[in-house]
Amino acid sequence: MYQKKKERLYISELLDNPAVAYPAYYTLSLSMHKNEMLHTALIALHSFDFTYYEIAKTYDDIFAMLHSGIFPIYKEKYIIGYFGNKMMYLESNGWKGMPVTEELFKMENWLVC
């Protein structure tokens, strides 16, 4: 079976002096590696500059971002994506399924722009 090629996107390629250096890279598909919206979210997360983000007021704010291809931030820790009707969070090794917990439903955990 054909496996899509993945590349590492190093935070040092996006920021000279990140406030949060871990993880140092993310393993992404070629299309995600070039995605400017993802780069913007990663820069905000790793620089801790949430100037353009605010706490979500409703779930509609979150899903509007997800459906438009923009990445909200969860708990100032994870970039969230929506692929194939699944919510995913980005870790160093790539996208992982988002577990449904009580914390997920608290609006104060979500940053949207």
N, C-alpha and C positions, 0 to 999 in steps of 0.2 A: 504494500500500500504506500502511496506517495505521501510523504510528510512535508509539510510546508517548512521552508527554511526560516529559521529564527536567528535574530541578531541581538547582541547586547547593546543597549543604549546606556552609556555611562553618564552619570550625573555630572561628571567633570566636563562633558561635552556641552552641557546646557548652562552650567554655572561655574564660575572661577573659584568661588569660596562658599560652598553651601553651608547653611546653618545646621542642617541635618545631613550627614554624610552617609548614613546607612539607610537602605542598602546603596552600595556604590554603583550598581547597575540594575537594569531590568531586562529580562529576556523577552523579546517581542517579535511578532511577525513583521515582515518587511513593510506592510501597509501601516501598522501601528508605529513602527520605528520612524516613519516619516510624518506622522499625524501631528500637525501644529497645535491642535486643541489639547492633545495629550501632553505635548511639550510644555504648554502654558500651565497646565494643572501641576505637572511635576516641578516646574520652576517655583510655583507658589508654595507647594508642599515642602520642598527642600530649602527654600529661602525663608520660610515662615512668613511670607508676605501675602496676607490674605486681604489686601486692599480692595480687590474687585469681588470678593466673596462676602456673603452675609449668611446668617443662620436662616435656614429654610423656615418659611411660615406655614406652608402646607405641603402635602405630598405631591400636589400638582406641580410645585416648583421643582421638586426633585425629578419627577418623570418628564417634565418639559425639557429639562437639561439633557437627560438621558436620551430621549427621542430625537433631540436635535444634534446629537453627536458631541455634546460638551460633557465634560467629566466633573461631577460633583466630588467633594471631598468628605470623607466620613471620619469623624472623631479627630480631625487634624492629623490623620495618620495614613489613610488609604485613599487612593484614587478609585472611583467606582465607575464601572462601565456596564452597559446593557447589551448583551449579545444573545441572539436566539431566544428571546423571552426569558433570559436568566440574568440576574444581577451578579456581577463579578467584581472582585477587588484585586488590585494589582500588587503582587509580591515580586521579589527579585526573580523568581523562577517563572514568572508569567501570571496570567489571569487565573484566579481560583474562584470556585462557587461561593457565593455569600451565604453563610448560615443565617437562618432566621432565628433571631433572639429578641428578647424584650428590648434590648438596647437599640436595635435596628429601628424601632418605632418611635423613638424619642427625637423630636424635631431639633433639639439643641445639639445633637450629634452630627448634624448635616450642614455643610457649607455649600451654598449655591451662588451662582453669579448671574 
